[in-house]
Amino acid sequence: MLRQQEPTVSTLHLTENRIPFSAVYKTIGFKETGARVFLTALPITAKILEVERFTSAQDRFNITSQRSVSKALPAVFKIEMSHAERRHTINRNLERNMPSLPRGGGEELAREEQVSSRKRQLEDYLNKLLKMPMYRNYHATMEFIDVSQLSFIHDLGPKGVEGMVLKRSGGHRIPGLNCCGHSKMCYRWSKRWMVVKDSFLVLMKPDSGAISFVLLVDKVFGIKMETKDTETKHGVRIDCLSRTLVLKFTSYRHARWWGQAVDDFVRKYGSNFLKDHRFGSFANEQKNIPSKWYVNGKQYMEDVANALEEAEEEIFITDWWLSPEIFLKRPVVEGNRWRLDSILKRQAQKGVRIFVMLYKEVELALGINSEYSKRTLLQLHPNIKVMRHPDHVSSSVYLWAHHEKIVVIDQSVAFVGGIDLAYGRWDDVEHRLTDIGSVTRTFPVSAENTSEGSPAMASQSNGPSTVHTNGKSLPVDTVDQPKLKGQGKTKKTRFSIRRHLQKHGLAPADSVSSGESSEEKTEAAQDLQADVIGLMGNTRFWHGKDYCNFVHKDWVQLDKPFDDFIDRHITPRMPWHDIASVVHGKAARDVARHFIQRWNFTKIMKPKYRSLSYPYLLPKSHTTANEIKYQVPGCTQTNVQVLRSASDWSAGIKYHEESIHTAYVNAIENSERYIYIENQFFISCADNKVVHNKIGDAIAKRIIKAYRDGKKYRVYVVTPLLPGFEGNINTGGGSAIQAVMHFNYRTMIRGDCSIISQLKKEMGDQWMIYISFGGLRTHAELEGKLVTELIYVHSKMLIADDNTVIIGSANINDRSMLGKRDSEVAVIFEDIHTVKSVMDGQEYQAGRFGLSLRLECFRMILGANTDPSIDVTDPISDQFYKEVWMTTAARNATIYQKVFRCLPSSDVRSIFELDGFLSKPGLEKEEPARAQEELKKIRGFLVQFPLQFLSEQNLLPPIGSKESMVPMDVWT
């Protein structure tokens, strides 16, 4: 009986000698020739450590210290195998002949000295055999020495325990689908090759080499070997959060050895994964991680694009919504090159494997058309795999969503935040309301030459118009009356943009003939769309569906990406304010591990993904995590911990995780000077009936503590002025908008549970010097008319004391925070490098990461980028809080109300007051010149949150409305 000692593979500096990680996707049947198992040019040596003999046959299966002298009974040899780097050169003139196995006879083995001679002979025999490639690579030899195609892949970490096992079917933790319990009827036994690694174990099918299951080591990982636990003779039971795996062996001793060997190996090499980490997270705190924050989508999407371009092996993407045709770099100057679908196709053609998980929405409720996104991505290349989850009927999950936004490259760079790679998200510090560019009307384009809805544009004037391209002006015939897309199409046209571009050498010659396939025609048309977008690249940022205002109108016809769906000449877009981050190394490994857990769970859950074309994913080892091939530029080192909301329905785990919630409460409780929150929702303050998360209460308690201690402490909360649902606020906004408003206001100021109510009980009106609620708004001129719109705050961020930051996908509401509902991922960053700053007038050692992020946010929303007299350095001084923050918010809000009479406003306490408020015209209608003068006094985007808006109105959905039919949990 041969069993392997702990691995002695040394770390190789010869990267060309490594087996690349991509080999995990190319495993073949164990008996097939050509599998790469061993590291080339490295010898394999065998050393016999112990020979154990038995006094009786029974003792072979029971551990004994007595030596056998009976020659009729075999011995157990303990052999250490080594496959490691050696200093000396390897002799290439290897023997070709099979060595002969030394056979014992007569009384010779009875004597102890003869045992050691036999030991030497056997060692010699094995070493000769292993030097001969023909025998070394023979499947039976490899099975005998416990190696497989996964043994020596560098990124899978140290070589672990391996061998053939019998495994029992079932034991998965699939919500609502567990088979008929412990009935033996259900079980099937199958022969599998098991590979144990430092943080997971794998089962492989020997006949095909396919990976048939991956078990991730976690905090409940454990080995049980008693019959009552395994329900089988000579069994070993392996538990984790997502499965109970039962294995069967040939003997009691065999089973004991396996159970002990697996346990020892995992405890030695995977101890970090066995612990319950801070905040109850699945991931450990990781030190000195290169980290970077992003404010708004522009730089984020550009860095994502560059990182995707650097991928060598794998790309993982999961989003609540993904738009394949989104441009990641703008303005568009290189055609389709930086469009998401083009980047992914290019990488897939290079051999990178791309895995995308999309939230499968309830189609009646949401118009994000994930089915279209999936179909579009799948047809790009076979290396792109897309899963959607959950299946609402089979999993009975109707209310909850996969909400995390993650992009992981080669498991070593991970983007985490609030920004989906989707329409409407790209924005920059300017938060523009308009995007007409040098163009004012869409032109009817001859259908034979461009696909419907290609964004061919021309500027309107009395004479012939021109389209400007790089250094060339093209005259454009504007005889036909321009029509807006969707408002009826003009049949007759004299202008074909394709022919026009060809004439000026800016498009390939016309090759779309009737003989070509429709696919080729579509592709040609799409290329042309890119050409046209390229022409307008310098003047257009948002193309087609990307120009949006979802409170005005929700997205429609997403399968026509370049068709406008709102009139950009009348309706301003709604700017999008958001926050994201990137981490590297071990922290990126942790983000990847979450993705892998969800992917593998979905594969088990949904029969359509069980085929081999949807592979199981394997986590790379933390031991190689610092070998970072590509690092995003502009990083600063911080200590990082990955956090998540996950549960049985979303990740297949036994106990739910709410580490984001725990970390938020902890950061608030331990903050000393201030907290700054930007969040899309602000729903908290537990009544333990409807709302359960503790964030609002933690804020109130922390302020009360500061008040009682007589200490200065500030809380800044920035949230959208209106929830992001389609609805006309001029008529009350509709039930969905009002329902969310009800819970936001219930957290801020209305009802006994609210933060302000809790504070008033303790300190009266003094609450105002501790906490401020704000929103963001901006204005512009559109076709000669002044317009305003709120800036949609989609961020999910907390900064405390200029040294602790949480960035992720989790909103401040129960859906995101409780763990059992929406799935989320966030990261907590703690500064390790400090810089000199100011706190309440005193010198203060601020964290480099936290301070720079707060300054970026404050400068942008308070207008310090354009007005250098605004000082945002000190976040808590009276001068800053009262004269800069509060004064700017109040002044901006007053001017906007005076000029635009915009909603929401504290002057409107009930629906009945809406008409009266709106009937009084603002300055923009009565005195446009004076309105312009007033607007010059606006600084930044910050406005006071209208705390009294509709305060006398019951905002809960009225009985009988469709919103009232859904459970209250949907809104909280």
N, C-alpha and C positions, 0 to 999 in steps of 0.2 A: 504494500500500500504506500503510494508516494503522496506526500503533501508538501506544499511549498512553504518555505520560510518567508518572513517578511521581505519585500522587494529590496533589491540592492542596485536598482538602475540609477546610475549617477546622472546629474543634470548635464545635458549635452550642450556644448557650445557650438557644435557643428550643425548649424540649422539645416544644411543640405541633407544631413543624415536623419532629420526628423520625418516622421510620418505626418503629413498635413492633416489638419482637423477635418477637411472635406472628405477624408477616407471614411468617416462614419456614414456617409450617404452612399458608399459604393461597396458595401459588404457583399460577399458572395457565399454560396454554400460551402460548408466546411470541407467537403470532399472534392470540390472543384480545385483545379490547379490555377496558380497565378495570383492567389490572395497575398497581399503584402502584410506579413505578420511581424517579422523581425527587422531590427535596424540594420541596414547594410553595413558591412565592414566591422561589425562588433561581434566578438565571439560569445558563445553561450557555454558556460562551464557548470559542471555538477560537482557537488561536494556532499558526501554522505556524513551526516552529523551523528546519527544514532542508529543502532540496530537493536530492535526489541524482539525478544522471543518469548514464547508462552509455555506454561507447564501443562495446559490442557486446551482443548479446542474451544471450550467456553470462554477461556480467558482472552481469546483473540478479540472478543467484543466488549471486554471490560478492562478498564485500565488497571494495570498491575505493576508492581515494582520488581516482581520476581523474574529472574532470567530462566529461559527454557534451556534444557540440555537435550531435549528430544529432537533428533534430526528429522523426524517425520512431520513436524509442524513447521510451517513457514514463519519467516520473520517479518516484522514491519520495519521498513527503512525510512528514516527521516532525511530527506535530501534537500539541500539548499541549491537553488538554481540562480545563476548570476548572468546577466546580459548587460554588461557595462563597458564603459570606455576603458581602454587599456593604454598604457604608455608605449609598449613595444609594438613593433609592426607584426602584421599577421602573415604567417607563412601561407602562400597561395598554393604550394604544391601539396594539396590535401590528398589523403588516401581516397581511393575510389572504392575499395572493397569493403563489404559489410563486415564489421568486427564480429567475433563470435562471443556469445554470452558465456561467461565462466560457469561451469556446472560443478556442483559439489558432489562428493561420493564418499562412501565408507564412514569412518568415524571422525573424519577431519574437522567437521564443523562443531563437534562436541567440545572442542577445547577453545578457550577464550582467544588465544593468540591466532587460532585459525580464523576466527570471526573477523579479526581486523584485516587479515590477508584477503579474505573473501570481499570485505568492504572495499579494499583498494582495487581489487580486480573489477568489481562492479562499477566503481567510480571511473576507472580507466575505460571500461567498455562504453559507458554513457558518454564520456567526453569525446571519444573517437566518433561515436555515432553522430553526436551533435555538430561535429566539424564538417560533416558531409551534407551539403545542401539537399541532395536527393532524399536522404532519410530525415533530416531536420525538418524539411517542409512537408513531410508526409502527415496526413491528417491524424493518424493514430499516434504518432510521436507527439504532435502538438497537444492532442488531448491528454496524453500521458504526462506531459510537463506543464499542463494547465495554462496554455497560452492561446490567444485568439487574435482576430483582426483588431480588437479594441485594446489589446494589452499595452502597446507601447506608443499610442498616439500621444504626443507631447502635451497637448492642451487638455487631455483628460486626466492629467495628474499621475500620481504614483500607481504602479502596477499593483493590482489588488488580488483578492482571492477569486479563483475562477474554477469552473468545472461543470460537469453534466449533472442536472437535477431533474426530479419529477415535480412539476408544480400543479397545484389544484386550481381549477377555474374559479372565477367569481371573487368575492371579497372587496369589490370596488365600492367606493362610497358615492353612489349615484342617487341624488335626491329623488325619493318617491319611486325608485325602480329596483330596490333590492329584491333579489330572487326570493324563493320561498324559504328564506331564513337558513336554518342549519340542516335542512333536509338533505340527506345524502344523495337524493335523487338528482339534484342539480349538478353535481360535481363531475368534472372530466379531469383526467390526469394526462398531462402532456410532457414530453421530454424536451427540456430546454437547456441551453448553455447559459449559465449565470456568470455575470462579470460584476464584481463589487469594486466600486471606486470610492474616492474620498467623500463624496457628498451624494451619491446615488448608486443604485444597482440596476442592472439591465438584464433582461431575458432575451436570448436570441434563438431563432429556429435553426437548428443545425443544418437542415436540408437546404434552406435558401440563404442562410446568413442574415435574414431580416430581423431587425429589432422588433420584438413583439410586446415589450412592456418596459417602462422606465419608472422606478420608484425613487422619489426624492427623499433623502434623509431629512428629518425635521425634529421638532422638540419632543414629539411623542414616540419617536423611533425606538423600537425595542425588540428583543428576541425572546421567544418563549419555546421551551422544549418539552414541557410536561404533556402527557397524553390528553389531559382534560382541556388543555389550551389548543392543542393541534388537532384533536379529534381523529388522529390517525397514528398508526404504529410507526415508530422511528421518524417522527415528524419534527419539523422546525417551523415556527410561525414568526413572521416578520411583520411588525405593525408600523404604520405611519399615519399621518392625518388623512390620507386619501385611499388607503387600502390595507386590508389584512391579507397577506400572502402566505399560503401554506405550501411547504415543500416536503417531499417524502424521500427517505434514503434507504439503503439496503440493510443497514444494521443500526443498532443502538449507538455503537461507537462512532460510526460514520456520521450519524445525525448530530451527535454531541460535538464532534470535531468541527463540522460545518457551522453549527450555531455559534460556537466559541470563536472560530476564526473570523466570521463575519463581524461579530460584535467587537472583537479586539481591534480589527482593522479600522472599522468606522470610528471607534472611540479614540484611536490613535491619530487618524488623519482627518476625521470630520467632526472633531469635538465642537467646533464653532457652530455647526448646524444643529447640534443636539440641545442647545441651550434656549431658554426663553429669553429673548433679548429685551433691552430697554423699551418701554412703551408697549411691550407685548408684540414687538415686530418679529417677522420671520427672519429679518436681516440684522446682522451685527453692525455696530458702529465701525466705520472704516476711516483710517487716519490718512491725512496728507493727500487728499484726492484732488486732482486738478478739476476746478469747478468754474462755471460761468453762468451768469444770469442774463435773461433777455427781457427787455421791456418792449412790447409790441412785436408783430409778426415779421417785420422786414428782415432784421438781422438774424432772427431765429431761422426763418425759412432758407435764407442764404447759407447759413452754417449747416443746416440739415442737408441741403443740396450738395455742398462740398464734401460732407462726411459720407453721404451715400455714394458719391463718386469714388471715394477711397476704399469702399468695401472690397474685401478679397474672398470672403467665404459665405457670410450670412447677413441678411437684413431682416430684422423683426419690426413690424409696424402694427400697432393697434390704436384705433381711433373710434370715438363715438360716431364720427362722420368723416368720410374720406372722399374727396373729389379728384378723380384721376387726372383731370385736365388742368389742374391748378398750376400756375406759374410760380416757381419758388424764387426766381430772381427777377426783379423789376427795376426799372422799365425793361420791357422785352426787347433785347437787341440781337439775340442770337436765334431767332426763329423758335423752334420747339425744343431746343437743346435743354433748357432748364424747366421744362414741364415735367411734373411728377411722373406721369406714365412713360415719358421718353427716357428719363433717368433710369427707371426700374427696368425697362426693356433693355437698355444698353448694358446694365449690370448683369441681367439674366443671361444675355448673349455671351458675356464674358465668363459665365460659369458660376456666378454668385447665386446662392439659393435664397429666395425671398419668400418670407412667410407673413401673411397679413391676416389679422383677425378683426372683423367688423362687428359692430353691434347690430343685431337683427331686430329692427324696430317693429313695433305694432303698426302695421301700415295705415290703419284708419286714423291713428293718433299723430303720426309724424310723417313728414314728406321728404325724408332724407334719402330714400331710394337706394338702400345698400345693395339691393339685388343688381341694380345697374352698375354700381361701383365694382362689385364682385365679377360680373360678366366681363366688364371692360378690362379689368386687370388680368383675368385668366386667359383672355385671348391674346395677350401680348407675347407670352412665352411659356413653355412647359415648366421652366424653373420657378415660376411664380405660383404659389399656392395660397388660396384664400379660403378662410372659414368664416361662417357667420354663426352667431350664437346670441341668445338662446332660441331654441325651438319652443315657441310659446305654449303649444298644446302639450307636447310630450313632457316638458319640464315644468309646466303649470306656472311659469314666471311671466306674468303679464305686465307687472307694474315697474319692474326694475330694469336698469340698463347697465351695459358695460360702458363706463364713462372715462376710463383712463386714456391718456394721450401719450404714447411712447414710440420712440424710434430708437432701435438698438443696432449698432454696426459691429459685426464680428465679436459680439459679447464684450467689447472693450470700450465702446463709446455709447452713452445712453442719454437721449434727450427725454426730459420729463417735464410736464407743465400743463398749461391750460389750453394750448393752441392745437386744435385739430388741423390736419392738412386738408382744409376744406374752404369752400367759398366764403367770402366775407371776412376771413380772419387776417389777411395780409393788411398791415397798416404800419404807419411810422409816427414819429413824434408830431407831425403836423395835423394828423387826424382830419384830413380833407373831407369836406362834404360833397364836393363836386368833382366830376371826372369826365368833362366833355372834351378836354384836350383842344386841339386846333380844329376840331370837327364839331359840327352842330347837328347834323342829321344823318340818319342811316340812308344809304342809297339802295334802291332796288338793283339787284345784280342778276345778270342773265343766268338762269338756272342751269343751262348746259355747262357753264364753266365753273360754278362754285356750288358747294353744297348749300342747302337752305340755311340761312342764318349766319353766313360768314360775315365777320364784322368789317365789311367794306365801307369806308367812310369818305366823305368829302366835306369841306367846309362850305358854308352857305354864303354867297355874296351875289351881287348883281351881275358881275361879269363872270367869265369862266373861272371856276375854282381851281385850286391846286392841292395835290397831295404832296407833302414834303417827304423825301427819303434822304438817305445819307448824302447830302451835298447836291441832290438833284431835285428840281421841281417838275412835277408832272402836271400838265394841264388836264383838267377833268371837265367833260361836257356835262352841264347841269340843266339840260333842257327839261327833262322829266321832273314832274312835281315830286319832291321827296316824300316818302311815307315812312312812318315808324313801323318797325317790325310788329307783326301781329295785328296791325290796324288795316289789313287789306293790302294786297300786293299789286303793284303795277305790272300789267302783262308786257306792255311795249317798253323796250329800253334800247337806248342807242349806245350805252356805255358798258363794255365788258372789261372789268378790271384786269382779268387774266391777260386778254389780248394787249391791253394797255401796258401791262408790266413787261410782256414779251417784247413789245415794240421798243421799249427802252432798255432791253437786255436785263430785266430784273426778275424774270421768271423763266423756267425751262420751257422749251418749245411745246406747243399743244400736242399732247400725246394721248389724250383721253378719247380713244376712238370707240365706236360701238362694239368692236371686237373684244374689248377688254372686260375683265370680270368686274362685277360691281364692287368687289373688295378693293381692286386696284383703283377704281374710280374714286371710291371713298377716301382712300389713302392720298390720292393726288389732290382731292378737294381739301383734305385736312392740311396737307403741306401748304396749299395755297392760303388757307386760313392763317397759317403761321406766318407766311410771307406778308400778308396784309397786316397782321398784328405787329409784325416787325416794322412795317412802314410807319405805323402809328405809335411804335414803342416809346418814343421819347415823349409822347403827349398823353398816353393812356396808361393807367395803372391797373384798373379793374376791367376785365373783359367779360362781356356776356353776363352769365349768372353771378359773377363775382361782384358785380355792382348791385348792392342789395340794401334794403331797409326792411328788416323782417317784422318790425312792428306795423309798418305800413302794409306790407304784403309778404306772405311766406313764399318759399321757393316752389316753383312749379316747373314741370318739363325738364328735369335735370339731365335727361338723355339728349338734350340739345344745348350743350354747354356754352356755345357762343352766341345764343340768342339772348338779347336783353329781355327781362321780364317786368322791369319797371321803367318808366320814361325818365331818363337821366336829365331831361331838359326841364322837368317839372319837379321831380321828387329828389331831394338830396339823399345821398347814401347815409347809412348809419355807421359812423366810425366805430372801430373795434379796438378796445384797450385790453391788453392781455400780458401775461407774465409766463416765462418758461425758464428752463435751466438745462445744463448738460453736465454729466459726471463721467468719470473714466475709471479704468482699473477695476478694483474689487467692487466698488459701488455699482459700476455698469454690469458686472457679473450678477449682482443681486437683482437688478432690474430685469436682466435677461432671464433669471431663474423664475421670477414671477410670470413672465410671458410664457416660458417653457411649461410651467405648471398648468397654466390656462390652456395652452395649445394641446398638450397631451390629454388633459381632461376632456376637452371638446372632442378630440379624436375618439376617445372611448365612448363618449356620450352619444354621438351622432353616427348612425350606421353608415351614412354616405362617406364619412371620412376614415372608415376603417381600412380602406384599401391601402396597398403599399405605396401608392402614388402620393399619399399624405403621410410622410414619415414621422416617427416619434422624434422629438428634439432632445438633445443631450446638453446638460450644462457644462461649460468649460470649468476647469479647476481654478480655485483661487490661488493655487501655487504658481500659476503662470500669468496671473492677472496684471503684474507690473510690466510685462513685456508689451508695452503699448506701441503699436505700429503707427497709428495716426492720432494726433491730439488736436482738438479744436483750438485755434489761436486765441490768445487773450484770456487765458484761464488764470485763476488764483487758487492757491491750495487751501482747502478747508477740511474739517472733519465732517463726515457725511454719514447719514443713516437713511436707508430706503424704508418707507412706510407704506402701508396699504389698507384698503378696505376690501375684505375678501371673505367668502363664505362657501357653504355647500353648493348653492346653485351656480355661483360664479367661478369657483376654482376647485370644487370637489373636495373641500377640506372639512374635517369633522367638527372643529371648533372655529367659529368666525373670528376674524381679526379686525380690530378697530384702532390700529396703532396711530393713524393720522389724528383721530379724535383725542386720544390720550396725549399725544405730543402737543397738540394745540393747547389743551387745558394746562399741561405742564409748563409750556413756554409762557403762557399768560400769568400763571401763579408765580413763576420764578422771575418774571421781568421786574427790573428795578426802577427804570426811568420812564419808559413809554412802550406802547405797542402801536404799530401801524398796520391796518388791515385793508386790503383790497379784495372784495369778493363779489361774485355775481349774485349771491343770495346772502341774506342775513337773517336766518331763521333759527332761533335758539331759545334759551330760557325754558328749562324743563318744567312742565306741569305733570310729567309722567303719565299723561293720558293721551295727549295729541303730539306733544313735542318732548323729546327725550334727551337730546344732546346737551352737554353742560357748558358750552363755550360762553354763551351770554351770561350765565350765572358766575362763571369764573371771572369775567370782566367786571361785573358788578362787585363781587367780593374783593377783587384786587383794588378797585377804586376806593371802596369803603375802608380797606386797610390803610391806604395812603392818607385818606382823610383823617382817620383816627390817629395815625402816627404824625400828622402834620407835615407830610412829605409831598414834594411836587411830583406829579405823575400825570401823564397824558395818554389818552386813547384817541386815535384817529381812525374813523371807519369810512371807506369810500366804496360806494355800491351803486348800481344803475338807478337812475331816477325813475325808470319804469321797468317792470319785468319784460323779458324778451319773447313775448307772444304776440301774434298778429291781433290787432284790435285798434279801434279808433278811440283814443283817450278823450277826444272832444265830446263823445257820447257816453263816456264812462269806462270805455276800454274793453268791455266784455268780461265774462265770468272768469276766464283763466287768469287774465291780468289782475283782476280784483282779488282772486283767491290768494295769489302769491303776495300781493300788496298787504292783504290782511295779516299774513304771518310775518312779513317783514316788519310792519308797524307794531305788531304784537310783541316783537322782540325789542324794538327801539323804545316805544313810548306808550303804547296803549295796553290797558289791562294791568292787573296787579303783578304779573310775572315779569313785565318789561324791565329793561335795564334802568331806564329813567325813573320808573315808579319805585324800584328798589332803592335807587339813590336818593330820591326825594324824601323817602321815609327817614333816611339817615341824616341828610344834609340840606334839605330844602332846595333852593335854586342854585346852591353852590355846585351842583352837578355840572353846570356849564363850563367850569374851569378845568374839568377833568376829561370830558368826552365831547367829541364833535363828529357829527354825521354829515357827509358830503356826497355830492354826485358830480358828474362831469357834463359840460355842455359846450358847444361851439357854434359859430355862425359863418356865413359866407355870402357871396353874391352869386346868384344863379340866373343866367339870362337877364341880367339887369335888375333882378329882384333880390331883396335881402331875405335870407332863409336862416333858420336855426334848427338844430337837432341835438338830442342828447347823445353823448358818447357812451356806447355800451361797454360797461365794465364787466369783462369776462374773467378777470384775474382770480386766482385762488392763492392768496399770499398773505403771510404774516411776517413782519419784521419786529424784533424786540431789541431795544437797547443798542442798536447799531452793531450787534454781534451775533444774532441768532435769526435765521431766516427759514421759513417753511414755504416751499413752492410745490404745487402739484395740480391735480385735476379735481380735488375735493372741494365742493362748495360748503359754506357754513349752513348746513341743513341736515336733517336726519337721513335723507336719502344717501348723502355722501359719507356721513360721519359714523353711522351706526355699524357699518361692516356687513350686516346681513342684507342690505339693500343694494344700491349701486356699487359696482366695483370701481376702485380708485387706486391711483398711485401718487405718492408725494415724496419729497426729499427734505430732510431737515439738515441745514448747513450751519456749522458752528465755526466761527472764525478762529484761526490759529496765528494769523499775522495781524498786528495792530498798527494803526496809523494815528497820529496826533489829530484830535478834533476838539470840539467844544460841546459841553453838556451843561445847561443852566449856567452859562457864563464861566464855567471852570474848564481847565484843560482836561481832556478825557481821552483814554486810549480806546479808540473805536476799532471794530473789526474791519479789515479791508473790504471783504465781500459785502457785509451788511451795510456799511456806511455808503459804499459806492452805489448800491442799489437804491437805498433811500434817497440819496441826493438826486439820482436820475429821475425817480418818480416825482419828488417834490419840485425839482426845477421845471419839469414838464408841466405839471398840473397847476403850478403857481405862476408860471410865466417867466421864471428866472433865466430861461435860455435866451429870451429876446429882450429882457430888461435886467441888465447887470446890477441895478440898484437893489434888487430883491435878494436878500441873504437867507439861505435856507440851511446854513451849517448847523445851527443849534436847534435841535428839535423840540426842546421843552421850555425854553426861556419865556417869560411873560411877553417880552418884545415880539418873539416869533409867533407864539400861540395867538396873541390878541391882535397885534398890528399887522402880521402877515397872513397867517392862516385864516382866522375868523373874519378879518376885515376884507380880504380878497374874496372869500366865499360869499359874504353878505353883499358886497358891492356888485360882483358879477351877477348874482341872482336878481338884484334890484334892477340892474340895467336890462337884463334879458326880459324881465317881466314888463318893464316900461316900453321897450321897443317892440316886443313880439307878442305880449300877452300869452306867454307859453305855459303849457301844463307839463307836469303837475305843479300846483301852486297852493300855498297855505291859505290863500284867500278863498279857496273853494272848499267848503267843509262838507257839502253834500251834492248829490247829482243835480238837485234842483237849482243849485247856484251856478251850474256850468254855463247855461245859456246867457245869463246876465253877465258873467265874467267875459265870455267870448264875444258878446255883442259890442263891447267897448273896443274900438280899434286901437292898435298899438301905434307907436311913432312911425314904424316902417310903412304903414299905409297913409297916415296923415301928414307926416313931415319927414320924408325920406332923408333929406339932407341933415336934419337934426339927429335922426336915428344914426346916421353914419358917424356923426361927431360923438354921440354917446358910446357907440361900440368901440371907439378908439380907446376908451378908458378900461375896457376889459383886459384883465391880465390872466393868462393861462386858461384853464378850463374848469377850475373848481367852482362849484356853486353850493350854497347851503342846501341840505336835504329838506324838502318841504314837509316837516313833521306833522302839520295839521291837515294835509290834503285828504279830503273825504273822511275827516275824523268823526263826522256825525253819521256816517253811512255804514250799514252792515255790509261788509265786503265779501262775506262768505257766499258761495254759489247759491242762487235762489232755488228753492225746491222746484223740481220739474226740469231744470236745465240739465244738459248732458254732463256738465261739470259736477253737478251734485250727485250724479249716479256713481262716480268713481270714489274709492275710499279716500278719506282725508289724508292718508299717508302719501298719496301722490303729490300733494302740494307741499308737504313738510320735508 
